[in-house]
Amino acid sequence: MKRLAVQPRENWQAAVEEQGLIWHSDADGAYWDESACYSFTLAEIEAIEAAAEEVQSLYRQAGDKIAGDERLLSLCGIPSAYHDAVRQAWQRQDPMLDYGRFDFGYNGSGPPKLFEFNCDTPTSMLETAIVQWDWKEDRFPQRDQLNSLHEKLVARWRTILPRLPGGRAWFTHVDDEAHEDTITTTYMREIAMEAGCETQGVLIDQIGIDAQGRILDQDDYLITALFKLYPWEWMAVEDFGEKILPRITDTLWIEPVWKMMWSNKAVLAVLWDMFPGHPNLLPATFDAHKAGKDYVSKPVLAREGANVEVVADGRVVARSQGNYSRARLVYQERYPLRDFGPVGGKAYPVLGAWIVGGEAAGLGIREDGLITANRSRFIPHIIED
């Protein structure tokens, strides 16, 4: 595993904007950064793929345990009103994309170690599947890349299509200023259309409920299947989330409500309790006294690296701000991230290993300081010959 300096393409901004990546830069600098790339051996790539598929199997076993335990459902931050909906959805196993992004610590030696699983509303999908592939074809056409994300998502849509009422699905998101959610949802919609799905778009605040509690779009059509780039844990505590519960099964949710069992940090402690010493897991606990002197503390429910503290030898070495509560924390053993950057730089990579339908599907790398946040740089990668 190496970090290589690369000459950016002339007028690269226009190139990535053509691919849909319009949030490539802001006042603080570039988010998409092609002045460097990471190079992996085939053996390293195979280790990353194996880790993603292995950890996915661990999550499935954890799902069985959590769904059958009221205490664990609550520890995962799931409101009690949603426990039955989560449990029943897990038992039904409705059709879904079954996709997500594992964030791993990895420095080229030893097994990849799980940081967390982004499986409800994973982003950086366009960057991984399309933008970095286009960059590779321009800069390193003879090299390969861990990247079948687009093709595997198309295949999954084709698999679930016969079970979508009328072969139709609605796609929703927030009207975000940076347009990241808008473009990401639009890209997923295009994937579904490529698979033969009929699609409709609707903003999250345009979705309503009729007198019978059924979910409607902005034109008062019943929403029979819905892909949402909006967190279940947000929806569950909103007035809308309470009102949809009596008729929640009238809509096929992509992804399903049981994803709340996985899209939290408490599951990290559940996994370690179930599989202590597993080579792809880091020790994790709810008990600060058992965390030792080297750990990362994370809120049970938080996103984009917010409200995280990194402690080394008993001293806080990094802390991020945010609006999430630190009242309930998970303490995960600190992984010794390696700084791949030049002297004076900070380039600690976190590997985003995508999985679709239980199969490894792609790799997207973010780098920053010790905490990876919303605007941390996305760096493309290649595989050595």
Buried (B, 14 or more C-beta within 10 A) or exposed (E): BEBEEBEBBEEBBEBBBEBBBBBBBEEEEBBBBBEBBBBBBEEBBEBBBBBBBBBBEBBEEBBEBBBEBEEBBEBBBBBEEBBEBBBBBBEEEBBBBBBBBBBBBBBEEEBBBBBBBBBBBBBBBBBBBBBBBBBBEEBBEEBBBBBBBBBBBBBBBBBBBEEBEEBBBBBBBBEBEEBBBBBBBBBBBBBBBBBEBEBBBBBBEEBBBEEEEBBBBEEEEEBBBBBBBBBBBBBBBEEBBBBBBEBBBBBBBBBBBBBBBBBBBBBBBBBBBEBEEBEBBBBBBBEEEEBBEBBBBBBBBBBBBBBBBBBBEEEEBBEBEBEBEBEBBBBBBBBEBBBBBEEEEEBBBBBBBBBBBEBBBBBBBBBBBBBBBBBBBBBBBBBBE
